[in-house]
Amino acid sequence: MLYLGCDIHRDYTTISCLDEAGDVLATNNVPNSHQGIVQFLERYPEEKFSVVLEAGLNWGMVYDLFESIERVHQIVLAHPPKVKAIASAQIKTDRIDAQVLARLLRVKMIPEVWISSKDVRVIKDIVRFRTFIVKMNTMVKNRIHDLLHKAHFTPPDVRDLFGSYGRQWLKEITLPDERLDRLLRQHLSLHDTFKVKEQEIRKWIIHALHDRPDLRLAMTIPGIGEVFAAVVILEIDDINRFPDAAHLHSYCGLVPSTHNSGRIQYHGRLIRGNKWLRWAFVEGAHTAVRVSPYFRRHYNNVKIKAGIQAACISCARKLATVTYTILKEKRPYQEINILNNRGRLPSVKSSRKGSGLE
């Protein structure tokens, strides 16, 4: 068995090859192509390979290339910040990084990252593109509000200016300045384009995931509609990789950092985690508070003690706990109204209490 450490770049990968004894056999820059990688491996025709890649921009492409080669026995994806020997190194070059990765792989000390299947990775890109479209459309809406403000136009008192009535009002008005009015028409046209594209992508996502039972389970949770459900199940992928809900909280970045020295302990900002899951659970928590008495009661209890922001994050954490349980136990959400539930968090057990998931 030979060990390959790979430092990935856009057009090429620096590959360092180590033998069983830990001696460096070769370190070369290899093109990111099937032919380039095969030519490098053909130097050792009788050997099998164990490969480590550092998670980065192009890791998926290089992973697929190695996966298609029969003699590659194992592929490991390394978590860059947790590879201390590289992250804290005083001298960093591609060759050194590749060799350090190979040495850590040989002694089984690579901090691994979960690797989703290629199909899941592609659908995740589609879902993230839909999120990009929504964010761009939100920017356009904000600019339309700004144009109306500059032209001293007061929008009608409607819940959504871009609903049917508000959209008709925008179509009929004419701004006094011809240039601003033309700019408004350009923004409205762009808004309509984004809206159509978002609807097309949403149908594409639902069609791609229609046969997944975990999507239907996730959609039974308050605040988790078809869009957030797609984000949740794709980013989680396999719920069994989390030993308990607390690990899912950490993965989502929904727990505060903790500093403890002697008798002094305090909590700081939320830790870094999967930004897509945190976004889905935080946004879903806002809806859950409106539609679910259970989540509303918990939100109000925490808000009194810790404030609005803490209450929102606490509800998002509780939403993650409920999601973990329904995916783990493979049964839909059923809300049970228990009056004496205080909804304490971050206790995982209290997150289950009263949610119909005990």
HELIX and SHEET records of a PDB file:
HELIX    1   1 HIS A   34  LEU A   41  1                                   8    
HELIX    2   2 TRP A   59  GLU A   67  1                                   9    
HELIX    3   3 PRO A   80  LYS A   82  5                                   3    
HELIX    4   4 LYS A   84  ALA A   87  1                                   4    
HELIX    5   5 ASP A   94  ARG A  106  1                                  13    
HELIX    6   6 LYS A  118  LYS A  150  1                                  33    
HELIX    7   7 SER A  164  GLU A  172  1                                   9    
HELIX    8   8 GLU A  178  LEU A  209  1                                  32    
HELIX    9   9 PRO A  213  ALA A  218  1                                   6    
HELIX   10  10 GLU A  226  ILE A  236  1                                  11    
HELIX   11  11 ILE A  239  ARG A  241  5                                   3    
HELIX   12  12 ALA A  245  CYS A  252  1                                   8    
HELIX   13  13 LYS A  275  VAL A  291  1                                  17    
HELIX   14  14 PRO A  293  ALA A  306  1                                  14    
HELIX   15  15 ILE A  308  GLU A  329  1                                  22    
HELIX   16  16 VAL A  348  ARG A  352  1                                   5    
SHEET    1   A 5 VAL A  24  PRO A  31  0                                        
SHEET    2   A 5 TYR A  12  LEU A  18 -1                                        
SHEET    3   A 5 LEU A   2  ILE A   8 -1                                        
SHEET    4   A 5 PHE A  49  GLU A  54  1                                        
SHEET    5   A 5 VAL A  72  ALA A  78  1                                        
SHEET    1   B 2 PRO A 256  SER A 261  0                                        
SHEET    2   B 2 ILE A 264  LEU A 270 -1                                        
END                                                                             
